[in-house]
């Protein structure tokens, strides 16, 4: 079992509920993978220390490639099930986390964006595992098992990049603050058929 730094754990009952409407879950998931890929590309040119520019480019382009591959896998499953993506999509969980970012504060904004990315990856990874353990349909089980294995280290990737933006002590202190906030934010999410819906 992967040890994640999250302050709260998602109960199995959450997975049982969202799997009652797998198509809605998959459609939400597809948009999250798209956002994850675009987020990695957006962050690619935001290095703080020019000495880390090559590390940023290689690391974030690799994350974007992974997320795009995951998007393809999820979109394929949606198509096979006769589903279609809508144009509009909102994720209150991600929006609430982004509200923590100290926008317009230079390096602090970059640090916070990386930590928010790490939080989303960690929570998603936790939920992929629960879905993999709970799903009874073979295609869903395979999908979430593969995504858990692939995503398990992504949150650490963002933390490693964060350490190039500030001192280790500052990163750790802000990470601890954000972990506490994330626990409150995930607990406040409404119940629904989304990857980051309330438990």
C-alpha positions as a Markdown table, in Angstrom:
| # | Residue | x | y | z |
|---|---|---|---|---|
| 1 | Unk | 0.0 | 0.0 | 0.0 |
| 2 | Unk | 1.4 | 3.4 | -1.0 |
| 3 | Unk | 1.8 | 5.8 | 1.9 |
| 4 | Unk | 0.3 | 9.1 | 0.8 |
| 5 | Unk | 0.6 | 12.3 | 2.9 |
| 6 | Unk | -3.1 | 13.1 | 2.9 |
| 7 | Unk | -4.7 | 14.0 | 6.2 |
| 8 | Unk | -7.9 | 12.1 | 5.5 |
| 9 | Unk | -8.8 | 8.9 | 3.8 |
| 10 | Unk | -11.6 | 8.3 | 1.4 |
| 11 | Unk | -14.0 | 5.5 | 2.6 |
| 12 | Unk | -14.9 | 2.6 | 0.4 |
| 13 | Unk | -18.5 | 3.7 | 0.4 |
| 14 | Unk | -17.5 | 6.7 | -1.7 |
| 15 | Unk | -16.2 | 4.3 | -4.5 |
| 16 | Unk | -19.3 | 2.1 | -4.2 |
| 17 | Unk | -21.5 | 5.2 | -4.8 |
| 18 | Unk | -19.7 | 6.8 | -7.7 |
| 19 | Unk | -19.4 | 3.4 | -9.5 |
| 20 | Unk | -23.2 | 3.3 | -9.6 |
| 21 | Unk | -22.8 | 5.8 | -12.5 |
| 22 | Unk | -19.6 | 4.9 | -14.2 |
| 23 | Unk | -20.2 | 7.0 | -17.3 |
| 24 | Unk | -20.6 | 10.2 | -15.3 |
| 25 | Unk | -17.5 | 9.3 | -13.3 |
| 26 | Unk | -15.5 | 8.7 | -16.5 |
| 27 | Unk | -16.7 | 11.9 | -18.2 |
| 28 | Unk | -15.6 | 13.9 | -15.1 |
| 29 | Unk | -12.3 | 12.0 | -15.1 |
| 30 | Unk | -11.6 | 12.8 | -18.7 |
| 31 | Unk | -11.8 | 16.5 | -18.1 |
| 32 | Unk | -9.5 | 16.2 | -15.1 |
| 33 | Unk | -6.9 | 14.4 | -17.2 |
| 34 | Unk | -7.1 | 17.1 | -19.8 |
| 35 | Unk | -6.7 | 19.8 | -17.2 |
| 36 | Unk | -3.7 | 18.0 | -15.7 |
| 37 | Unk | -2.0 | 17.8 | -19.1 |
| 38 | Unk | -2.6 | 21.5 | -19.8 |
| 39 | Unk | -1.5 | 22.5 | -16.3 |
| 40 | Unk | 1.8 | 20.7 | -16.7 |
| 41 | Unk | 2.4 | 22.5 | -20.1 |
| 42 | Unk | 1.5 | 25.8 | -18.5 |
| 43 | Unk | 3.9 | 25.3 | -15.7 |
| 44 | Unk | 6.7 | 24.3 | -18.1 |
| 45 | Unk | 8.0 | 27.9 | -18.6 |
| 46 | Unk | 7.6 | 29.0 | -15.0 |
| 47 | Unk | 10.9 | 27.9 | -13.5 |
| 48 | Unk | 12.2 | 30.2 | -10.7 |
| 49 | Unk | 15.9 | 29.4 | -11.0 |
| 50 | Unk | 17.3 | 29.3 | -14.5 |
| 51 | Unk | 19.6 | 26.5 | -13.5 |
| 52 | Unk | 16.6 | 24.3 | -13.2 |
| 53 | Unk | 15.1 | 25.2 | -16.6 |
| 54 | Unk | 16.1 | 21.9 | -18.3 |
| 55 | Unk | 14.8 | 19.9 | -15.3 |
| 56 | Unk | 11.5 | 21.7 | -15.5 |
| 57 | Unk | 11.1 | 21.2 | -19.3 |
| 58 | Unk | 11.9 | 17.5 | -19.2 |
| 59 | Unk | 9.9 | 16.8 | -16.1 |
| 60 | Unk | 6.7 | 18.7 | -17.0 |
| 61 | Unk | 6.7 | 17.6 | -20.6 |
| 62 | Unk | 6.9 | 14.0 | -19.3 |
| 63 | Unk | 4.0 | 14.6 | -16.9 |
| 64 | Unk | 1.9 | 16.2 | -19.7 |
| 65 | Unk | 2.6 | 13.1 | -21.9 |
| 66 | Unk | 1.5 | 10.8 | -19.2 |
| 67 | Unk | -1.7 | 12.8 | -18.5 |
| 68 | Unk | -2.5 | 12.9 | -22.3 |
| 69 | Unk | -2.1 | 9.1 | -22.4 |
| 70 | Unk | -4.5 | 8.7 | -19.5 |
| 71 | Unk | -7.0 | 11.1 | -21.2 |
| 72 | Unk | -6.9 | 8.8 | -24.3 |
| 73 | Unk | -7.5 | 5.7 | -22.2 |
| 74 | Unk | -10.5 | 7.3 | -20.4 |
| 75 | Unk | -11.9 | 8.8 | -23.6 |
| 76 | Unk | -11.7 | 5.4 | -25.3 |
| 77 | Unk | -13.6 | 3.8 | -22.5 |
| 78 | Unk | -16.3 | 6.5 | -22.7 |
| 79 | Unk | -16.7 | 5.9 | -26.4 |
| 80 | Unk | -16.9 | 2.1 | -26.0 |
| 81 | Unk | -19.7 | 2.7 | -23.5 |
| 82 | Unk | -21.6 | 4.9 | -25.9 |
| 83 | Unk | -20.9 | 8.1 | -23.9 |
| 84 | Unk | -20.1 | 11.6 | -25.0 |
| 85 | Unk | -18.3 | 14.5 | -23.4 |
| 86 | Unk | -20.1 | 17.7 | -22.8 |
| 87 | Unk | -18.4 | 21.1 | -23.6 |
| 88 | Unk | -18.9 | 22.5 | -20.0 |
| 89 | Unk | -17.3 | 21.0 | -17.0 |
| 90 | Unk | -16.6 | 22.3 | -13.5 |
| 91 | Unk | -14.5 | 20.8 | -10.6 |
| 92 | Unk | -15.2 | 22.6 | -7.4 |
| 93 | Unk | -12.5 | 20.7 | -5.6 |
| 94 | Unk | -9.8 | 22.0 | -7.9 |
| 95 | Unk | -11.3 | 25.5 | -7.8 |
| 96 | Unk | -11.3 | 25.5 | -4.1 |
| 97 | Unk | -7.6 | 24.4 | -4.0 |
| 98 | Unk | -6.6 | 27.0 | -6.6 |
| 99 | Unk | -8.1 | 29.7 | -4.2 |
| 100 | Unk | -5.2 | 28.9 | -1.9 |
| 101 | Unk | -2.6 | 30.1 | -4.5 |
| 102 | Unk | -1.0 | 33.4 | -3.6 |
| 103 | Unk | -1.7 | 34.9 | -7.1 |
| 104 | Unk | 0.6 | 37.7 | -8.2 |
| 105 | Unk | 3.2 | 37.0 | -5.6 |
| 106 | Unk | 6.0 | 35.8 | -7.9 |
| 107 | Unk | 7.9 | 32.8 | -6.7 |
| 108 | Unk | 5.2 | 32.2 | -4.0 |
| 109 | Unk | 2.6 | 31.8 | -6.6 |
| 110 | Unk | 4.7 | 29.3 | -8.5 |
| 111 | Unk | 5.3 | 27.4 | -5.3 |
| 112 | Unk | 1.6 | 27.3 | -4.5 |
| 113 | Unk | 0.7 | 26.1 | -8.0 |
| 114 | Unk | 3.1 | 23.3 | -7.7 |
| 115 | Unk | 1.8 | 22.3 | -4.3 |
| 116 | Unk | -1.8 | 22.4 | -5.5 |
| 117 | Unk | -0.8 | 20.2 | -8.4 |
| 118 | Unk | 0.8 | 17.8 | -5.9 |
| 119 | Unk | -2.4 | 17.7 | -3.7 |
| 120 | Unk | -4.6 | 16.9 | -6.7 |
| 121 | Unk | -2.3 | 14.2 | -7.8 |
| 122 | Unk | -2.1 | 12.7 | -4.3 |
| 123 | Unk | -5.9 | 12.7 | -3.8 |
| 124 | Unk | -6.5 | 11.3 | -7.3 |
| 125 | Unk | -4.0 | 8.5 | -6.7 |
| 126 | Unk | -5.7 | 7.6 | -3.5 |
| 127 | Unk | -9.1 | 7.4 | -5.2 |
| 128 | Unk | -7.7 | 5.4 | -8.2 |
| 129 | Unk | -6.6 | 2.7 | -5.7 |
| 130 | Unk | -10.0 | 2.6 | -4.0 |
| 131 | Unk | -11.8 | 2.5 | -7.3 |
| 132 | Unk | -9.5 | -0.3 | -8.5 |
| 133 | Unk | -10.2 | -2.3 | -5.3 |
| 134 | Unk | -14.0 | -1.7 | -5.5 |
| 135 | Unk | -14.8 | -1.9 | -9.2 |
| 136 | Unk | -16.4 | -5.1 | -10.4 |
| 137 | Unk | -16.5 | -4.4 | -14.1 |
| 138 | Unk | -13.2 | -5.7 | -15.6 |
| 139 | Unk | -12.6 | -2.7 | -17.9 |
| 140 | Unk | -13.0 | -0.2 | -15.0 |
| 141 | Unk | -10.8 | -2.3 | -12.7 |
| 142 | Unk | -8.0 | -2.5 | -15.3 |
| 143 | Unk | -8.2 | 1.2 | -16.0 |
| 144 | Unk | -7.9 | 2.3 | -12.3 |
| 145 | Unk | -5.2 | -0.3 | -11.5 |
| 146 | Unk | -3.1 | 1.0 | -14.4 |
| 147 | Unk | -3.7 | 4.7 | -13.5 |
| 148 | Unk | -2.8 | 4.1 | -9.8 |
| 149 | Unk | 0.4 | 2.5 | -10.9 |
| 150 | Unk | 1.2 | 5.3 | -13.3 |
| 151 | Unk | 0.2 | 8.2 | -11.0 |
| 152 | Unk | 1.7 | 7.0 | -7.8 |
| 153 | Unk | 4.8 | 9.2 | -8.1 |
| 154 | Unk | 3.4 | 12.2 | -9.7 |
| 155 | Unk | 2.7 | 14.1 | -6.5 |
| 156 | Unk | 6.4 | 13.7 | -5.6 |
| 157 | Unk | 7.4 | 15.1 | -8.9 |
| 158 | Unk | 5.6 | 18.3 | -8.2 |
| 159 | Unk | 7.1 | 18.4 | -4.7 |
| 160 | Unk | 10.6 | 18.0 | -6.1 |
| 161 | Unk | 10.0 | 20.9 | -8.5 |
| 162 | Unk | 8.7 | 23.0 | -5.6 |
| 163 | Unk | 12.0 | 22.6 | -3.8 |
| 164 | Unk | 13.7 | 24.5 | -6.6 |
| 165 | Unk | 11.4 | 27.6 | -5.9 |
| 166 | Unk | 12.1 | 28.0 | -2.1 |
| 167 | Unk | 14.0 | 26.6 | 0.8 |
| 168 | Unk | 13.2 | 23.1 | 1.9 |
| 169 | Unk | 11.9 | 24.4 | 5.2 |
| 170 | Unk | 9.6 | 26.9 | 3.5 |
| 171 | Unk | 8.3 | 24.2 | 1.1 |
| 172 | Unk | 7.6 | 21.8 | 3.9 |
| 173 | Unk | 5.8 | 24.4 | 6.0 |
| 174 | Unk | 3.6 | 25.5 | 3.2 |
| 175 | Unk | 2.9 | 21.9 | 2.2 |
| 176 | Unk | 1.8 | 21.1 | 5.7 |
| 177 | Unk | -0.6 | 24.1 | 5.6 |
| 178 | Unk | -2.0 | 23.0 | 2.3 |
| 179 | Unk | -2.5 | 19.4 | 3.4 |
| 180 | Unk | -4.6 | 20.6 | 6.3 |
| 181 | Unk | -6.6 | 22.8 | 3.9 |
| 182 | Unk | -7.1 | 20.0 | 1.4 |
| 183 | Unk | -8.6 | 17.8 | 4.1 |
| 184 | Unk | -11.2 | 20.5 | 4.8 |
| 185 | Unk | -11.8 | 21.1 | 1.1 |
| 186 | Unk | -12.4 | 17.5 | 0.2 |
| 187 | Unk | -14.7 | 17.0 | 3.2 |
| 188 | Unk | -16.8 | 20.0 | 2.0 |
| 189 | Unk | -17.4 | 18.7 | -1.5 |
| 190 | Unk | -20.9 | 17.9 | -2.5 |
| 191 | Unk | -21.9 | 14.2 | -3.1 |
| 192 | Unk | -21.9 | 13.3 | -6.8 |
| 193 | Unk | -20.4 | 11.0 | -9.4 |
| 194 | Unk | -17.1 | 12.8 | -9.8 |
| 195 | Unk | -13.5 | 11.8 | -8.9 |
| 196 | Unk | -13.3 | 14.5 | -6.3 |
| 197 | Unk | -16.9 | 14.4 | -5.1 |
| 198 | Unk | -17.7 | 14.4 | -1.4 |
| 199 | Unk | -17.4 | 11.2 | 0.6 |
